[in-house]
Amino acid sequence: MVSKPPAGDPVQDAPQVTPPQHAAAGLPAIGHTLRIAQEQMGAVRTARTLLKVNQKDGFDCPGCAWPEGDKRHLAEFCENGAKAVAEEATLRRVTPGFFAAHPVAELAERSGYWLGQQGRITQPMYLPEGADRYEPVTWERAFAILAEELTALSSPDEALFYTSGRTSNEAAFLLQLFAREFGTNNLPDCSNMCHESSGSALTETIGIGKGSVSLEDLHRADLIVVAGQNPGTNHPRMLSALEKAKAAGARIISVNPLPEAGLERFKNPQTPQGMLKGTALTDLFLQIRIGGDQALFRLLNKLVLETPGAVDEEFVREHTHGFEEFAAAAGEADWAETLAATGLSRAEIERALEMVLASERTIVCWAMGLTQHKHSVPTIREVVNLLLLRGNIGRPGAGVCPVRGHSNVQGDRTMGIFERPAPAFLDALDKEFGIVSPRHHGFDVVRSIQALRDGEAKVFFAMGGNFVDATPDTEVTEAAMRRARLTVHVSTKLNRSHVVTGARALILPTLGRTDKDVQKSGRQFVTVEDSMGLVHASRGNLPPASPHLLSEPAIVTRMARAVLGEASRTPWEDFEADYAAVRDRIARVVPGFEDFNARLAANPGGFALPHAPRDERRFPTKTGRANFTAAPVEYPRVPEGRLLLQTLRSHDQYNTTIYGLDDRYRGIRGGRRVVLVHPEDAAALGLADGAYADLVSEWTDGSERRAPGFRVVHYPTARGCAAAYYPETNVLVPLESTADISNTPASKSVIVRLEESPQPSA
């Protein structure tokens, strides 16, 4: 029997707390997966759906972007992937009757968890200006409303077209094509909030803003450094790759302010031995203070330079630029400052150096723990410096590995979802479609919120995602959204963004990855790009959740025709009827996609996009070489009596989607409003385990922001550091607090004080 969604919001601020776990996956993961799937889908649908996840003839998991190998297990999914699939393939439905029964003001009081648990949206819904609740609307009327608002703008740049990572390559290509034919580069996307710092650093240093390694490289590495990343919760299938690397002799260094169960021990549920015993993954755990990573890698670079024979001099001479300036800066690295910045001991850093020097093939993996600080771009450049010193770019088993957090977030960028497109891309687009694309830069996520706030933008269109809960400065963001003339969300399920609306609002329900997509030319498939640059097909196998749903490509093409009219020479109707026609155009516009359809047919498992640094040791930078860089070492300075807070996900969460109220690995059950604090720090602040406190962030301009009512949990964090879940803590981060260069919100290093408060009432 399939469970019903919760009738009321469960209490989220009175959790039960037990000691954290020291192993990930295993039998508990299997049990939890089956329970969630059964509740959402029922037994038959569960089997029919999960056995198609990440298979060559199936659909790409709507969760993370971790790649699959050529040989695949029957159950090629993880616990969190199964949760993502179950939430999309759920039998729960949100009908027009639901909206009739619940005014928007009432829904706005509900938690994101409750909203998401209601199920799939079945019909287009419209909130007229001045109305208190959504009402059903025909697709024709919905597109007419969009056309009314977009064509009434005084400039195309008053429109914003946001894209979530779950959007397919075909839909993303069509959306950016429409936006540019309409006349704007306002194409913010979720990359702006996660790996923009990686792209900025890698484009400057190696010439391409993507990782340089394959799954096979991970299996062949001598040393893997996992910095600022929690694969056990955020990319669980990565644990299998680390396990395989360990079996081949690799060693692993974990760099993280929090001990993470998955990096301690992985109990692989796909093997009997893995289930019973598991594999200890981490050889050296560097429990670094938040934001100290640049200082750590800078000192390691100095020590490598000082070690005779440690530098790959031939690689440096033949393939790099800027070595002398970098070496001079690295030579100034100071032991005392590094120990203060990192909280590590000299012995720990020396042990890390030994492992670096012993490795001929090194990979550094990272995620949000490195990308969401003010100094994130220089930090990632410093990581690249270390790899360049040892010749570990363009060598099998070595390279950079930024781990993307959402399926196809990388593909969307490849398809042109970018507010600062390369002129060569626009030239190719214009030639192919006979249009004149705008050449001035558009708005990224932060700049889009500012534009809405300041009245510079009036229409907000989101292809997937939960923009309101994903962005910082919650009060400012919500006020900005409410200033819009029209907000539009292409969605499968409800979230907070649907109840923080402009004067008018549309919800356009779309097919999910699990849904079968049939158009005029027959059954369709879409494509995605994984975190390592492999492109493959995705085919849903379930009947759509409602006959009133449209696919993402269909929504974009019909919007384009409604807005641009017959004056547009782009064959939008042909693109809706047959996605192969879209791929033929992609093949002529986007480098690396030549013979797109033919290559997909010949390679059911997908094909790899070209990567010059990896494939040829060719670096398409401004200098024509890989660039060493030098920048002042930065790290957060925290006043006495304050802590440095990082935001993070719980284990029952993926991005802003809350699957449940437990964080099994960290010992948190039945709640989300917790703050993890080292027992000695808590004692110094007079906060007992189980006490409640308001989190108050402090900023250099004297402003403060408050998130009330968090249960204090004594936890083995790095000293002086704390952690709490987002989106509950987004309110603490000002809109203007961003990373230099990339403009990514700096959510991982927030100075806070904890003010004891009464326990919230139930």
Buried (B, 14 or more C-beta within 10 A) or exposed (E): EBBEBEEEEBBBBBBEBEEBBEBBBBEBBBEBBBEBBBBBBBEEBBEBBBBBBBBBEBBBBBBBBBBBBEEBEEBBBBBBBBBBBBBBBBBBBBBBEBBEEBBBEEBBEBBBBBBBBBBBBBBBBBBBEEEEBBEBBEBEEBBEBBBBBBEEBEEBBBBBBBBBBBBBBBBBBBBBBBBBBBBBBBBBBBBBBBBBBBBBBBBBBBBBBBBBBBBBBBBBBBBBBBBBBBBBBBBBBBBBBBBBBBEEEBBBBBBBBBBBBBBBBBBBBEBEEBBEBBBBBBBBBBBBBBBBBBBBBBBBBBBBBEEEEBBBEEBBEEBBBBBEEBBEBBEEBBEEBBBBBBBBEEEBBEBBBEBBBEBBBBBBBBBBBBBBBBBBBBBBBBBBBBBBBBBBBBBEBBBBBBBBBBBBBBBBBBBBBBBEBEEEBBEBBBEBBEBEBBEEEBBBBBBBBBBBBEEBBBBBBBBBBBBBBBBBBBEBBBBBBEBBBBBBBBBBBBBBBBBBBBBBBBBBBBBBBBBBBEBEEEEBBBBBBBBBBBBBBBBBBBEBBBEBBBBBBBBBBBBBBBBBEEEBEBEBEBBBBBBBBBBBBBBBBBEBBEEBBEBBEEBEBBBBBEBBBBEEBBBEBEEEBBBBBBBEBBBBEBEEEBBBBBBBBBBBBBBBBBBBBBBBBBBBBBBBBBBBBBBEBBEEBEBEBEBBBBBBBBBEEEEEBEBBBBBBBBBEBBBBBBBBBBBBBBBBBBBBBBBBBBBBBBBBBBBBBBBEBEEBEE
